[in-house]
C-alpha cells in the first residue's frame, strides 16, 4: 500500500531535519527586518554554512504572514533587560541568537527569536521533523456508522467495519484503508478533494460519491457531480449514475446504477441490481454486523432486490430468504445458507 504521506500535494512544507535550524531561520527572518550591513554579512555566512539553512529560511519566509499574525498577539513575561542562557552549545549553531552588542534593541530581537521558537510549534508543528506522521485513523466497528465533518465543509459518512486515514496537514486528502464511505464534498477547483485506495485514487470534480474497498476490489459510485478515477493503467471520468469496479490487477468494469441506489446504505437500505451474492454478504457484514456464509457455488450468483437494514436482524434474515429462495440459519451473528 502506498502511504498517504506520499500523496501530499506540493503546497506541503518541505521536510527540515533540525528544529534548531528552524528556530535559527525564524530568528534571522525577524532580525533582518531591521538589520545593518554586518548583520546581512553574518546572515550570508549562515546561509553558506549549510545548504539546508536556505531551505529552512525559504520555508519561514513562505509562512511570514501566518507568523506575523500570531506574534502580534503574543506576550512574554520577561523584560528587555533579561539575559537568557544560550540555547545551543555549538558556537556556529548559536550565532543567529548571539551576535553583536547586547543593548536593549538586541535583547528585543533575541526575545523575538524566543517568541519565534514558541510560534514554530504552532505554525509548523512537528511535520518538519523526521519520524513525525501527521496522519490519523478513524474506524468503525461492524454494524456501526459514523459521520465525520471536515474543516472545509465536506462530510464523510462511514459504514460499519470501515477505516479511513486523515491528514492533519491536508484536510482535502483521505485514504480509505477498508470498508465503505459516502463522501459529500465541497468542491474547490484549485484544491481538489482526493481519496486514495492503494495505488488507485479518486479526484473530486464536485460531487457526492460512495466508495467501497475490500481485499479483492475497489468500487465507486457517483450520485452527484463527477469524479476522476486514476487507476494503475487507466484514468476514467465518472458522472452521476456511473459505477466503477476495479480489481487488484487494475482491471476495471464500468456500469450504470440508479442514483438513489448509490450509497443507499446510509439511509438504511441496500439496493441491488444483478450484484453477486458475495457482495451482498460483505454489505450485510458492514451494515448489520452479521457474517453470511455462502456455499462456494452461490457466491457469484446474481442478486436483485431491496433489503431494509435499520430494522431487526430477524426481519433482514427473513427478507433475504425470500429474495434468494433459500433457508438461512442464524447462530447469533453467524448466518449460513442451508445447502439442502
Helices and strands as residue ranges (DSSP letters): G 4-7, H 19-31, G 32-34, H 37-49, H 51-62, H 64-73, H 104-123, G 125-128, E 135-139, E 146-149, E 155-158, E 163-167, E 170-184, E 194-197, E 200-213, E 217-230, E 235-239, E 242-247, E 252-256, G 259-261, G 264-267, E 269-276, H 277-288, E 291-293, G 296-298, E 302-308, H 313-324, E 328-331, E 334-337
